Amino acid sequence: MKQCRILTVAFDGGVFDPQPDAFGAEAGAEVLERLWDRLGVDRKRRMSVVGAQATRAVLDVNLRRFKKQLKAEDRAILVWLGPTEQKNDHIFLRCRDSMRDELSATAIAVEDLFAQIRSWKAKEIILIFATPGLPLSAIESGLSEAPHVSGILACGEDEVPLVSAECPEGIWLRLFAETLERPGRAARERNGTVTVRSLTNALCAELPRRIRRELNEDLSQTPQWFGRAEAVIRDAAPDDLQQEVILNPDRLRRIVLRSESYGSVQELADFRKSYTVPDKPGAASRRFVQRLATRDLQAELDRVAVFCREHLGYRKKDLACVVGPDGSASLSAPDFEFFLTVELDESDSSRVIWRRELGRLRDLDLLPKFDSAEFGLSFDQLVFELVRPIDLDAFMERWDEAPIDGVQARWGAQPEQCELVIQGLAGSIEMRSQRVIVRGQQKGTNRLFDLLIQFLKRFTMADHQPLLLT
């Protein structure tokens, strides 16, 4: 968006109307400023008239300045967030100091604004209106002789931009900013560009879900586009086209490999024939198992330490081994950490559960070595722990509307997790709000990554983005 020049107008209420209009215009302007920063629009190419500045005189001056700055190769974007007023069959865009009795002198008539816009020299002009009471028909008639002018209207004539306590800037505007910054397949044309048509269609598909989630009501707000459908708001970028098939590092807290196996209490090294196998779980039984497992934990750490020295090139001083009194043990190396726990199986007190975890990896090239016969252990879970949670409710609503052939989704009445299984693949993906777990029926790090890739390919084609962690 480096060729864009942007003018933003936004204010809540006015000098003579002290009660602000309830659609978060000034908060929305702040969200858009941060969006333009992230999209790389130079601040020298942006103008803002917000809050107390948005008087009739100041707006007239800034509209003239904006026109003078425009060049033939520019894409001009005008964002107008504010109320309208209708009088004597004329529609006015109110200003901060507008007076209802003197609208012609203190507000900007829509037809006058459109006359100015038609004279702008930019190759493409995009208008973004979040102005309740502005009918689409008035825009289309006022710009009928300006084929280079297109845009998006946030709501219908009888609707208002909805806000919530969590979205003071407006539910629509937050979704607009998120979608323009990270456009999914539904928000792009086939060539990768984001147009007024593709962006509006994506907003119309997602906005009802957002409104139900934020307000818990079935209210209506219908974005509309006007002008040339193919008018480009954001050009295609290589990063956009790759976004859906690459795990976003900014979203990941860490990647962990895990395995879980079962053993008998009687197989622990320090179990004696005179001991009694616990007949029920409890604090005493758990402590008993933890004491019995100490030598087993130490033996496994010793074996892993030997592997690290002989096959990974670490020296003894590089490795820190700790066996705790609570049935846990760990080995820390410069490039990874290995954790091991043993505990009583609560469902069968004659068994123990061994859990192994490989985490804090600094070098992914080490992973194949942990699949080797020399390591002697295999992992059956690949876990992505997230900083930014997945919206499972939105994912499931989208799934109900557009399920994917050959993929089964399982969740309960109050879903805290969702399990996805693809026909013909030996494994599953479990989605929770803060983590995604890849489970393979065949153990091995490479098999887990292969399984994940197959899932991503299937879901990329169907545009179910929450799974892709983008």
Wavefront OBJ file of the C-alpha trace (Angstrom):
o trace
v 0.000 0.000 0.000
v 2.974 2.301 -0.534
v 1.179 4.218 -3.300
v -1.774 5.076 -1.075
v -2.637 8.500 0.281
v -5.157 8.353 3.101
v -7.434 10.931 4.713
v -9.336 9.857 7.832
v -12.215 11.853 9.322
v -13.715 10.712 12.625
v -15.489 12.196 15.632
v -18.034 11.198 18.257
v -20.805 13.703 18.919
v -20.390 17.438 18.531
v -20.187 20.774 20.294
v -23.939 21.278 20.047
v -24.759 17.562 20.447
v -22.897 16.581 23.631
v -24.094 12.975 23.605
v -21.690 10.982 21.392
v -23.052 8.765 18.679
v -22.663 5.136 19.740
v -20.409 3.731 17.048
v -16.898 4.495 18.305
v -15.641 6.715 15.476
v -12.624 8.173 17.294
v -11.603 4.768 18.689
v -11.966 3.415 15.168
v -9.606 6.070 13.810
v -6.937 4.935 16.291
v -7.337 1.330 15.134
v -6.951 2.398 11.504
v -3.819 4.437 12.238
v -2.186 1.350 13.733
v -3.350 -0.676 10.735
v -1.764 1.743 8.236
v 1.486 1.572 10.227
v 1.525 -2.223 10.021
v 0.740 -2.143 6.303
v 3.675 0.169 5.669
v 1.819 3.348 4.656
v 4.191 6.274 5.194
v 2.878 8.728 7.790
v 3.756 11.567 5.437
v 1.114 10.189 3.058
v -1.616 10.164 5.715
v -3.856 12.922 7.083
v -6.238 12.655 10.042
v -8.955 14.993 11.205
v -10.217 13.468 14.436
v -12.235 14.563 17.450
v -12.225 18.279 18.264
v -10.362 19.066 15.020
v -13.245 17.914 12.840
v -14.943 21.287 12.454
v -16.413 22.458 9.168
v -13.598 24.964 8.552
v -10.799 22.510 9.350
v -12.371 19.810 7.172
v -12.702 22.199 4.224
v -9.017 23.116 4.515
v -7.854 19.511 4.811
v -9.950 18.324 1.885
v -8.308 21.007 -0.285
v -4.830 20.066 0.984
v -5.493 16.381 0.336
v -6.548 17.140 -3.233
v -3.354 19.153 -3.865
v -1.162 16.310 -2.583
v -2.681 13.685 -4.878
v -0.761 12.578 -7.939
v -1.922 10.647 -10.971
v -0.248 7.399 -9.807
v -1.724 7.537 -6.295
v -4.492 5.418 -4.827
v -6.544 7.798 -2.672
v -8.429 6.414 0.336
v -10.966 8.547 2.206
v -12.295 7.096 5.465
v -15.269 8.916 6.997
v -16.492 7.800 10.420
v -19.258 10.046 11.659
v -22.971 10.825 11.758
v -25.213 12.124 8.994
v -28.233 14.389 8.989
v -31.044 14.683 6.433
v -32.929 17.916 5.743
v -35.088 18.968 2.829
v -34.140 15.906 0.756
v -30.450 16.662 1.236
v -28.026 14.465 3.161
v -25.286 16.140 5.186
v -22.166 14.735 6.773
v -22.131 16.409 10.154
v -19.009 18.071 11.521
v -17.887 18.652 15.082
v -19.509 22.121 15.147
v -22.597 21.355 13.024
v -25.906 22.951 14.033
v -29.143 21.291 13.031
v -30.749 24.637 12.193
v -27.805 25.668 9.971
v -26.686 22.460 8.290
v -25.922 24.066 4.931
v -23.365 26.354 6.627
v -22.015 24.034 9.337
v -22.107 20.568 7.739
v -20.871 19.122 4.431
v -23.501 18.185 1.884
v -22.921 14.745 0.412
v -23.354 16.047 -3.154
v -20.727 18.762 -2.509
v -18.251 16.192 -1.167
v -18.806 13.963 -4.184
v -18.238 16.919 -6.520
v -14.838 17.475 -4.894
v -13.979 13.764 -5.060
v -14.786 13.606 -8.777
v -12.105 16.266 -9.374
v -9.327 14.361 -7.587
v -6.475 13.298 -9.907
v -5.688 9.902 -8.367
v -5.851 6.827 -10.604
v -8.090 5.043 -8.089
v -10.216 6.456 -5.271
v -11.532 4.268 -2.453
v -14.180 5.583 -0.048
v -14.849 3.899 3.306
v -18.029 5.189 4.949
v -19.183 4.227 8.452
v -21.961 6.813 8.414
v -25.445 5.666 9.503
v -28.221 7.185 7.443
v -26.240 7.370 4.201
v -28.118 5.309 1.587
v -26.253 3.386 -1.078
v -28.490 4.941 -3.738
v -27.236 8.447 -2.851
v -23.633 7.323 -3.287
v -24.261 5.574 -6.595
v -26.146 8.538 -8.057
v -23.560 11.061 -6.856
v -20.644 9.066 -8.291
v -22.289 7.677 -11.422
v -19.928 9.693 -13.653
v -16.795 8.741 -11.706
v -15.805 5.179 -12.713
v -12.495 5.484 -10.828
v -14.332 5.929 -7.491
v -15.357 2.822 -5.529
v -15.742 1.910 -1.904
v -17.451 0.211 0.994
v -20.394 1.286 3.117
v -20.290 -0.164 6.636
v -24.051 -0.586 7.061
v -27.430 -0.224 5.443
v -29.444 2.987 5.487
v -31.545 1.917 8.477
v -28.652 0.298 10.381
v -25.866 1.604 12.592
v -22.289 0.355 13.059
v -22.560 -1.863 16.134
v -20.197 -1.637 19.099
v -19.631 -3.723 22.212
v -17.745 -3.340 25.465
v -14.903 -5.396 23.949
v -15.011 -3.506 20.628
v -15.478 0.195 21.397
v -14.186 1.023 17.923
v -17.021 -0.953 16.350
v -17.359 -4.652 15.599
v -17.354 -4.002 11.866
v -14.290 -1.793 11.944
v -12.238 -4.243 13.981
v -13.128 -7.016 11.548
v -12.325 -4.698 8.617
v -8.855 -3.985 10.050
v -8.133 -7.648 10.851
v -9.236 -8.817 7.404
v -7.324 -6.144 5.503
v -4.156 -6.865 7.491
v -4.429 -10.646 7.191
v -6.643 -11.341 4.190
v -7.737 -14.963 3.966
v -8.604 -16.724 0.750
v -12.206 -15.476 0.937
v -11.011 -11.839 1.130
v -8.820 -12.021 -1.982
v -9.381 -12.302 -5.672
v -7.696 -15.125 -7.589
v -4.703 -12.908 -8.328
v -4.188 -12.274 -4.603
v -5.434 -8.672 -4.527
v -7.989 -7.397 -2.033
v -10.781 -5.574 -3.840
v -13.900 -3.772 -2.618
v -15.961 -6.768 -3.715
v -13.795 -9.507 -2.167
v -13.326 -7.605 1.096
v -17.036 -6.831 1.431
v -17.994 -10.443 0.723
v -15.583 -11.644 3.417
v -16.971 -9.104 5.899
v -20.574 -10.090 5.148
v -19.728 -13.758 5.747
v -17.989 -13.219 9.086
v -19.759 -10.183 10.600
v -22.965 -11.967 11.729
v -20.870 -14.439 13.752
v -18.898 -11.609 15.337
v -22.064 -9.728 16.263
v -23.628 -12.798 17.884
v -20.423 -13.482 19.806
v -19.906 -9.889 20.994
v -23.513 -8.900 21.736
v -25.239 -12.258 22.161
v -28.069 -10.870 20.030
v -29.244 -11.474 16.498
v -28.763 -7.890 15.259
v -28.165 -6.906 11.668
v -25.427 -4.887 9.980
v -24.851 -5.361 6.271
v -21.716 -3.952 4.585
v -22.162 -2.986 0.928
v -19.757 -2.133 -1.860
v -20.234 0.354 -4.682
v -18.436 1.411 -7.834
v -16.047 -0.899 -9.658
v -15.993 -4.387 -8.127
v -12.340 -4.960 -9.075
v -11.113 -1.724 -7.459
v -8.023 -2.729 -5.460
v -7.698 -1.715 -1.805
v -4.560 -3.756 -1.162
v -2.207 -5.241 -3.724
v -1.143 -8.880 -3.634
v 1.997 -9.587 -1.622
v 4.053 -12.809 -1.492
v 3.592 -12.997 2.278
v -0.187 -12.880 1.882
v -0.192 -15.822 -0.508
v 1.919 -17.908 1.860
v 0.095 -16.940 5.011
v -2.311 -19.851 5.075
v 0.315 -22.583 4.857
v 2.916 -21.294 7.294
v 2.624 -21.455 11.078
v 2.854 -17.908 12.364
v 5.842 -17.675 14.775
v 4.325 -14.634 16.482
v 1.439 -16.769 17.643
v 3.484 -19.658 19.040
v 4.712 -19.784 22.607
v 6.616 -23.014 22.060
v 6.652 -26.315 20.151
v 6.811 -29.513 22.217
v 7.116 -33.214 21.388
v 5.426 -35.567 23.837
v 4.795 -39.249 24.386
v 2.824 -41.245 26.909
v 3.193 -44.931 27.783
v 2.090 -47.306 30.520
v 3.964 -49.732 32.733
v 3.345 -51.914 35.732
v 4.103 -50.824 39.287
v 5.771 -54.207 39.799
v 8.234 -53.488 36.951
v 9.768 -50.483 38.744
v 13.406 -51.154 39.710
v 12.933 -50.693 43.461
v 9.763 -52.785 43.787
v 10.272 -55.743 46.146
v 8.339 -58.992 46.442
v 7.360 -57.994 49.959
v 5.663 -54.813 48.681
v 1.952 -54.604 47.981
v 0.641 -53.120 44.766
v -1.666 -50.141 45.596
v -5.297 -51.146 45.479
v -6.625 -47.593 45.082
v -5.231 -44.181 44.151
v -4.459 -41.711 46.890
v -1.738 -39.427 48.256
v 0.083 -42.301 50.021
v -0.037 -44.498 46.899
v 1.290 -41.667 44.732
v 4.219 -41.001 47.079
v 4.955 -44.751 47.205
v 5.198 -44.926 43.390
v 7.358 -41.788 43.233
v 9.895 -43.323 45.630
v 9.944 -46.599 43.692
v 10.569 -44.797 40.383
v 13.656 -42.832 41.440
v 16.168 -45.360 40.107
v 14.203 -45.795 36.861
v 14.202 -42.039 36.286
v 17.943 -41.832 36.897
v 18.618 -44.753 34.544
v 16.683 -43.131 31.703
v 18.411 -39.775 32.212
v 21.779 -41.536 32.142
v 20.885 -43.228 28.870
v 19.732 -39.911 27.310
v 22.936 -38.215 28.515
v 25.046 -40.917 26.842
v 23.078 -40.398 23.608
v 23.694 -36.626 23.789
v 27.438 -37.076 24.222
v 27.909 -39.818 21.613
v 25.491 -38.696 18.883
v 24.909 -34.949 19.412
v 28.439 -33.938 20.358
v 27.680 -32.443 23.784
v 30.252 -32.649 26.568
v 29.485 -33.611 30.131
v 29.628 -30.008 31.341
v 26.955 -29.071 28.728
v 24.361 -31.331 30.366
v 22.503 -30.731 33.633
v 20.563 -33.722 35.001
v 18.111 -33.466 37.901
v 15.983 -36.201 39.475
v 13.343 -34.862 41.836
v 11.606 -36.559 44.760
v 8.189 -36.073 43.145
v 8.549 -38.576 40.285
v 10.031 -36.084 37.828
v 13.394 -35.699 36.128
v 14.940 -33.363 33.557
v 17.984 -33.039 31.358
v 18.974 -29.566 30.116
v 21.244 -29.115 27.109
v 22.200 -25.906 25.264
v 19.690 -26.559 22.464
v 16.826 -28.449 24.142
v 15.367 -29.790 27.378
v 14.110 -33.298 28.061
v 11.491 -33.841 30.775
v 10.353 -37.146 32.243
v 7.632 -37.917 34.793
v 6.121 -41.078 36.228
v 2.896 -41.162 38.185
v 0.213 -43.561 39.339
v -2.579 -44.279 36.870
v -5.704 -42.991 38.624
v -7.916 -45.350 36.620
v -5.819 -48.460 37.409
v -3.626 -48.262 40.515
v -1.557 -51.268 39.398
v -0.141 -49.217 36.495
v 2.086 -46.178 36.135
v 2.072 -43.553 33.369
v 5.367 -42.462 31.831
v 5.291 -39.038 30.193
v 8.206 -37.716 28.145
v 8.574 -34.240 26.699
v 11.157 -32.651 24.418
v 10.927 -28.859 24.404
v 12.681 -25.495 24.232
v 14.215 -26.514 20.937
v 16.601 -23.962 19.469
v 17.599 -26.009 16.429
v 14.896 -27.928 14.529
v 17.620 -29.820 12.641
v 18.016 -31.904 15.816
v 14.557 -33.441 15.443
v 15.481 -36.254 13.010
v 18.191 -37.410 15.418
v 15.604 -37.953 18.133
v 13.800 -40.283 15.719
v 16.854 -42.524 15.457
v 17.200 -46.010 16.862
v 20.094 -44.788 18.997
v 17.786 -42.488 20.970
v 15.478 -45.414 21.606
v 12.299 -43.333 22.212
v 9.583 -42.071 19.908
v 7.054 -39.289 20.349
v 3.403 -39.524 19.368
v 2.269 -35.926 20.015
v 3.350 -32.662 18.401
v 2.051 -29.773 20.509
v 1.843 -26.099 19.518
v 1.261 -23.906 22.574
v -0.188 -20.534 21.602
v 0.178 -16.989 22.824
v -2.935 -15.869 20.938
v -5.869 -18.263 21.430
v -8.012 -19.876 18.778
v -11.660 -18.807 18.680
v -13.210 -22.283 18.793
v -16.799 -20.991 18.737
v -16.169 -19.114 15.490
v -14.365 -22.120 14.015
v -17.253 -24.458 14.840
v -19.851 -22.042 13.476
v -17.873 -21.817 10.254
v -17.597 -25.595 10.190
v -21.363 -26.034 10.577
v -21.913 -23.771 7.583
v -19.190 -25.278 5.382
v -17.946 -28.716 6.481
v -15.099 -30.332 4.550
v -15.654 -33.618 2.733
v -13.722 -36.480 4.248
v -13.063 -34.676 7.539
v -14.891 -35.515 10.749
v -15.149 -32.950 13.555
v -16.090 -33.997 17.076
v -17.037 -31.726 19.966
v -19.446 -31.717 22.902
v -22.383 -29.522 23.912
v -20.035 -27.117 25.742
v -16.959 -27.508 23.573
v -13.625 -26.766 25.162
v -11.843 -28.761 22.505
v -12.461 -30.069 19.011
v -10.993 -33.208 17.449
v -10.523 -33.416 13.696
v -9.960 -36.656 11.822
v -9.278 -36.944 8.085
v -10.372 -40.139 6.413
v -7.386 -42.243 5.374
v -4.868 -40.561 7.706
v -3.664 -42.422 10.817
v -3.973 -39.689 13.387
v -5.947 -36.654 14.485
v -5.637 -33.011 15.434
v -7.062 -31.790 18.711
v -7.775 -28.081 18.936
v -8.027 -26.247 22.236
v -8.096 -22.520 22.809
v -4.418 -22.318 23.804
v -2.895 -25.293 21.991
v -3.082 -27.530 18.931
v -2.095 -31.180 19.425
v -1.160 -33.441 16.519
v -1.596 -37.101 17.524
v -0.172 -39.886 15.388
v -1.062 -43.565 15.625
v 2.445 -44.279 14.343
v 5.181 -42.820 16.504
v 7.966 -40.648 15.127
v 8.692 -36.941 14.735
v 8.788 -37.030 10.942
v 5.441 -38.857 10.793
v 3.878 -36.209 13.034
v 5.075 -33.376 10.799
v 3.903 -35.254 7.688
v 0.486 -35.676 9.289
v 0.332 -31.961 10.120
v 1.220 -31.011 6.542
v -1.593 -33.193 5.192
v -4.067 -31.473 7.533
v -2.828 -28.008 6.535
v -3.167 -28.770 2.830
v -6.746 -29.904 3.286
v -7.744 -26.943 5.434
v -5.935 -24.373 3.287
v -8.074 -25.427 0.352
v -11.208 -24.966 2.475
v -10.071 -21.662 4.079
v -10.601 -22.824 7.686
v -7.904 -20.515 8.961
v -8.068 -20.957 12.772
v -6.436 -24.372 12.345
v -3.586 -22.806 10.418
v -2.603 -20.519 13.307
v -2.449 -17.479 11.047
l 1 2 3 4 5 6 7 8 9 10 11 12 13 14 15 16 17 18 19 20 21 22 23 24 25 26 27 28 29 30 31 32 33 34 35 36 37 38 39 40 41 42 43 44 45 46 47 48 49 50 51 52 53 54 55 56 57 58 59 60 61 62 63 64 65 66 67 68 69 70 71 72 73 74 75 76 77 78 79 80 81 82 83 84 85 86 87 88 89 90 91 92 93 94 95 96 97 98 99 100 101 102 103 104 105 106 107 108 109 110 111 112 113 114 115 116 117 118 119 120 121 122 123 124 125 126 127 128 129 130 131 132 133 134 135 136 137 138 139 140 141 142 143 144 145 146 147 148 149 150 151 152 153 154 155 156 157 158 159 160 161 162 163 164 165 166 167 168 169 170 171 172 173 174 175 176 177 178 179 180 181 182 183 184 185 186 187 188 189 190 191 192 193 194 195 196 197 198 199 200 201 202 203 204 205 206 207 208 209 210 211 212 213 214 215 216 217 218 219 220 221 222 223 224 225 226 227 228 229 230 231 232 233 234 235 236 237 238 239 240 241 242 243 244 245 246 247 248 249 250 251 252 253 254 255 256 257 258 259 260 261 262 263 264 265 266 267 268 269 270 271 272 273 274 275 276 277 278 279 280 281 282 283 284 285 286 287 288 289 290 291 292 293 294 295 296 297 298 299 300 301 302 303 304 305 306 307 308 309 310 311 312 313 314 315 316 317 318 319 320 321 322 323 324 325 326 327 328 329 330 331 332 333 334 335 336 337 338 339 340 341 342 343 344 345 346 347 348 349 350 351 352 353 354 355 356 357 358 359 360 361 362 363 364 365 366 367 368 369 370 371 372 373 374 375 376 377 378 379 380 381 382 383 384 385 386 387 388 389 390 391 392 393 394 395 396 397 398 399 400 401 402 403 404 405 406 407 408 409 410 411 412 413 414 415 416 417 418 419 420 421 422 423 424 425 426 427 428 429 430 431 432 433 434 435 436 437 438 439 440 441 442 443 444 445 446 447 448 449 450 451 452 453 454 455 456 457 458 459 460 461 462 463 464 465 466 467 468 469 470
